[in-house]
């Protein structure tokens, strides 16, 4: 089987876009998965996603509940697992 045969019938993937807003400038926009980062910690207080506002350049960090984590990971957002040291 050639590579062309293996991929025959597959459609080109459409990039996933996520709606976001900046608390600093109140801008509303869509971001590709590559513009977001997800950090998963041991608790809800240490689980968040972050991005840089394309309008004002502010570093934005927002909490991520279970549903947000599910959507972001399913959409291809890079994930960092935070480990606590005890």
N, C-alpha and C positions, 0 to 999 in steps of 0.2 A: 504494500500500500504506500503510495506517495503522499507527501504532505498536502498536495493539492487535493487529492482524493479524500484524505482525512478531514479536511476543512470544507469540503464541498457542501453547499446547502446552508452553511452558517452565515448569519447576517452580521454586518458590522455592528459592534456594540455602541450604543448611544451613551455618552458620558452622563453619569448621574449628577444632578444639580440639587443643591440644598438651599432653601431660603434661610436667610439670616438677617439680623439687624444689629446695629452698633448702638450701645447705650450712650456713647460719648456724643456722636454727631447725629444720632437718630436716623442714620441712613438705612435703607432697606435694599437688599440685593440678593443675587443668587451666587453661590460659590460651588466650584467643582470639588469633588472629593479630595483632590490633591492640595486644596487650599486649607483644609481642615486637619486638625490633629485631635485624637481622642486619647485621654489618659484614664485608665481604669484602676482605681485604688481599692482598698479593703472596705471602704464604706461609701455611702452616698456623698459624704463631704469631700472625699478625695477622688471622685469620679467626675470628670469634666471634659468639655471639648474647647478648643481654642482656634483662633484664626486672627489674621490681621485685617482690619477694616480697609477695603479697597478705596473708600472715599476719603478718610482722614488719617489712615495709617496707624490707628490705635491698636494695641494688642488687646484682644477681647478674650475673656475666659468665662464660660457659662457652665452651670451644673448640668450633668447628663443623667437622667433617670434611666430605668430599664428600657423603656420604649425608644428613647433617643439613642442609647447604646446599640440597640438592635438595628435601627435604621442606618446609623452611621457605619457600623461594621458591614452590614449587608450592602451598602453603597460603595464600599471600597476605601473608606477613610482609614488612613494609617493609625494603628493603635499601639499604645505603649502601656504595658502592665506595670503598675507601681507596686513594689514590694516593701513592706514595712520591716524595719529591723527592730527586733525585740531583745 
